[in-house]
Amino acid sequence: MTLVSSDWLNSNLDKVKVIDASWHLVKNRNAFDEYNKEHIENAIFFDLDKNSNQEKNLPHGHFLPTKEYHEKMLSNMGILNTDNIILYCNSDLISSCRAWFQFIYFGHNPKLVSVLNGGMKKWKLENKETTNLKTQITKSKYFAKENKNMVKIKSQIETNINTKKFTILDARSKNRFLGIDPEPRPGIKSGSIKGSKSLPLSELINPEDNTFLDKKKLKYLFNLREINTNEVVMSCGSSVSAASLALAYSLINDDYIPKIYLGSWTEYGKN
């Protein structure tokens, strides 16, 4: 199950490891502070910034960490390779999908990693219980294995402009993609990667509760962009909403292995 419902999670809280992977682009919200004030019972906080590669000179460090760092981080969180992981977030970018991608990239069984459909927004709309009690953690020993075919780097993106071996799908807003609206980060020019296509994440999400559209509607939107192949690489501003596109596409294509250009436009569009 790539997605689980709030009712399912509420009935299975004692059988899974719940992880809060909230992350906000806006600076006036602090995901960890929000987690401390309110989270789903026994949820463990996953810090997207700290659990990325801090050495990369890009905002938010959204390059993946080393395998050794990921192992240490999950071990400190008390995660086992056999755990059934349910990720949720309280973010409009659906940052739980970025954590979903990272778990799969580092070898966690995809059948044991799911995202809570609608996240905290839907959970609270349904008046399901939250807590501010600190989650007790027993450290574990986690072992990772990288799936390097799931990521693309800038040189591969540049080569692909001529070879056209894969399609690049951009999750940013249409106006940012077209270069009409400026980028929110300083030093990043407007526009998009030559030959890429636009599919804003906002078109795939029900705004009232942050759930993904049903499969029929998702298939229509991807088909509208002529996306009907496994050779699709997702991009966005800094690889967060790109992961949400990857998850959405995996819902309608069982054979799709998520692929992301991690640098995304923040790297590619640098002045």
C-alpha positions in Angstrom: 0.0 0.0 0.0 1.6 3.2 -1.1 -1.1 5.2 0.5 -3.1 4.4 3.7 -6.2 6.1 4.9 -6.6 7.9 8.2 -9.2 5.3 9.3 -6.7 2.4 8.5 -3.9 4.1 10.4 -6.2 4.8 13.4 -7.0 1.1 13.6 -3.4 0.0 13.2 -1.3 2.4 15.3 0.0 -0.4 17.4 1.3 -2.4 14.4 3.3 0.3 12.6 6.1 2.9 13.1 4.6 6.3 12.5 6.9 9.1 11.3 6.2 12.8 11.1 8.1 14.1 8.1 6.7 17.7 8.0 8.7 20.4 6.3 7.8 23.9 5.3 9.2 26.1 2.7 7.9 29.3 4.4 10.2 30.5 7.2 7.4 31.5 9.6 6.6 27.8 10.4 8.8 25.4 12.3 7.9 21.8 11.7 9.7 20.5 14.8 8.0 23.0 17.1 4.6 22.0 15.6 5.5 18.3 16.1 6.3 18.9 19.8 3.0 20.7 20.3 0.9 18.1 18.4 1.5 14.8 16.7 0.0 11.4 16.1 0.5 9.0 18.9 4.0 7.5 19.1 5.1 9.4 15.9 8.8 10.0 15.5 10.0 13.2 13.9 12.0 13.0 10.7 14.0 16.2 10.1 14.2 16.6 6.3 17.0 19.2 6.6 19.2 17.4 9.1 18.6 14.0 7.3 19.9 15.3 4.0 23.5 15.9 2.8 24.6 19.0 4.7 27.7 19.5 2.5 25.8 20.4 -0.7 25.7 24.2 -1.3 21.9 24.3 -2.0 19.0 25.5 0.1 17.6 23.0 2.6 20.3 20.4 1.7 17.9 18.2 -0.2 20.6 16.0 -1.6 20.5 12.6 0.0 22.8 11.8 2.9 25.4 9.1 2.7 24.4 5.5 3.3 26.3 5.5 6.6 24.5 8.7 7.8 21.1 7.3 6.9 21.8 4.1 8.8 22.9 6.0 11.9 19.9 8.3 11.7 17.3 5.5 11.4 19.1 3.5 14.1 18.8 6.5 16.4 15.1 6.7 15.5 14.7 3.1 16.5 13.7 1.9 13.0 14.2 -1.7 12.0 14.5 -3.0 8.4 11.4 -5.1 9.0 9.2 -2.2 10.3 6.1 -1.2 8.5 6.6 2.6 8.1 3.7 5.1 7.8 4.8 8.6 7.0 2.7 11.7 7.4 3.2 15.5 7.3 1.5 18.8 7.8 2.9 20.4 4.7 1.2 21.7 1.5 4.2 20.2 -0.4 3.4 16.8 0.9 6.9 16.4 2.3 6.0 12.9 3.6 6.5 11.8 0.0 10.1 13.1 0.0 10.8 10.9 3.1 9.0 8.0 1.3 11.4 8.4 -1.6 14.4 8.4 0.8 13.3 5.2 2.6 12.9 3.4 -0.7 16.2 4.8 -2.1 18.0 3.4 0.9 16.5 -0.1 0.5 13.5 -0.3 2.8 11.0 -2.7 1.3 8.6 -0.5 -0.8 5.7 -2.7 0.5 6.6 -1.6 4.0 6.7 2.2 3.3 3.4 4.1 3.0 2.2 7.7 3.2 -0.9 8.8 5.1 -3.3 10.1 2.5 -4.2 13.6 3.6 -1.7 13.7 6.4 -2.2 15.7 9.5 -4.7 18.0 7.8 -7.2 15.2 7.1 -6.5 13.6 10.5 -7.5 16.8 12.3 -10.5 17.5 10.1 -11.8 14.1 11.2 -11.1 15.0 14.9 -8.8 12.0 15.3 -6.6 12.1 18.5 -3.2 13.8 18.7 -0.8 14.2 21.6 2.1 16.3 22.8 3.7 13.4 24.8 7.3 12.6 23.9 7.6 9.4 21.9 9.8 6.8 23.7 12.6 5.4 21.4 14.7 2.3 21.7 17.7 2.6 19.4 18.1 -0.1 16.8 20.6 -1.3 14.2 19.5 -0.3 10.7 21.1 -1.5 7.5 20.8 0.4 4.2 21.4 -0.3 0.5 21.4 2.4 -2.1 19.3 2.3 -5.2 21.3 4.7 -7.3 19.2 4.3 -10.4 16.5 6.4 -8.6 18.3 9.7 -8.9 19.6 11.9 -11.7 22.4 14.5 -11.5 22.8 17.7 -13.5 25.1 16.3 -16.1 22.6 13.5 -16.9 19.8 16.1 -17.2 21.9 18.2 -19.6 22.8 15.1 -21.7 19.2 14.1 -21.9 18.2 17.4 -23.6 19.8 16.0 -26.7 19.3 12.2 -26.2 15.8 12.4 -24.9 16.1 9.1 -23.1 13.6 10.2 -20.4 10.9 12.8 -19.8 11.4 15.4 -17.1 8.2 16.3 -15.3 8.2 19.5 -13.2 6.0 19.9 -10.2 6.3 23.6 -9.7 3.4 26.0 -10.6 2.7 26.7 -14.2 3.8 30.3 -14.0 7.1 29.4 -12.4 7.7 26.7 -15.0 7.0 29.3 -17.8 9.2 31.9 -16.1 6.3 34.3 -15.6 6.6 34.2 -11.8 10.0 34.7 -10.0 11.5 31.9 -8.1 11.2 32.2 -4.3 14.9 31.6 -3.6 17.4 34.4 -4.3 20.0 33.8 -7.1 17.7 31.4 -9.1 16.6 32.5 -12.5 13.1 31.9 -13.8 12.2 29.3 -16.3 12.5 25.5 -16.8 14.7 22.7 -18.2 14.6 22.6 -22.0 12.2 19.9 -23.1 10.6 19.3 -19.7 6.9 19.2 -19.1 4.8 20.8 -16.4 2.4 19.1 -14.0 1.9 21.2 -10.9 1.5 19.2 -7.7 -1.5 21.4 -6.9 -3.4 19.8 -9.7 -3.0 16.3 -8.2 -4.3 17.2 -4.7 -7.7 17.8 -3.2 -7.2 21.2 -1.5 -9.9 20.6 1.1 -8.0 17.7 2.8 -4.6 17.3 1.1 -5.5 13.9 -0.3 -4.4 12.7 -3.7 -7.0 12.6 -6.5 -8.4 9.1 -7.3 -6.6 7.0 -9.8 -8.9 7.7 -12.7 -8.3 11.5 -12.4 -4.5 11.0 -11.9 -4.3 8.8 -15.0 -6.1 11.5 -17.0 -3.7 14.2 -15.9 -0.6 12.2 -16.6 -2.0 11.0 -20.0 -2.7 14.7 -20.8 1.0 15.3 -20.7 1.6 12.1 -22.7 3.3 10.4 -19.7 2.8 6.7 -20.3 6.3 5.3 -19.8 8.6 4.3 -17.0 11.3 6.7 -18.2 10.1 9.7 -16.2 12.2 11.8 -13.9 10.5 14.2 -11.6 11.8 17.7 -10.8 10.6 20.8 -8.9 12.2 23.6 -6.9 14.3 21.5 -4.5 13.1 17.9 -4.9 10.4 17.9 -2.3 7.2 18.2 -4.4 9.0 16.1 -7.1 8.7 13.1 -4.8 5.0 13.8 -4.5 4.7 13.5 -8.3 6.7 10.3 -8.2 4.3 8.8 -5.6 1.3 9.9 -7.6 2.6 8.3 -10.8 3.4 5.1 -8.9 -0.2 4.9 -7.9 -1.2 4.4 -11.6 1.9 2.6 -12.8 2.8 -0.5 -10.8 6.1 -0.9 -12.7 7.4 2.6 -12.1 10.5 3.0 -10.0 10.5 6.5 -8.6 13.2 8.7 -10.2 14.0 12.3 -9.1 16.5 15.0 -10.2 17.6 15.9 -6.7 19.1 19.2 -7.6 16.0 20.2 -9.4 15.5 23.8 -10.5 17.4 25.2 -7.5 20.5 23.7 -8.9 19.8 23.9 -12.6 18.5 27.5 -12.5 21.4 29.0 -10.5 22.6 32.3 -11.9 
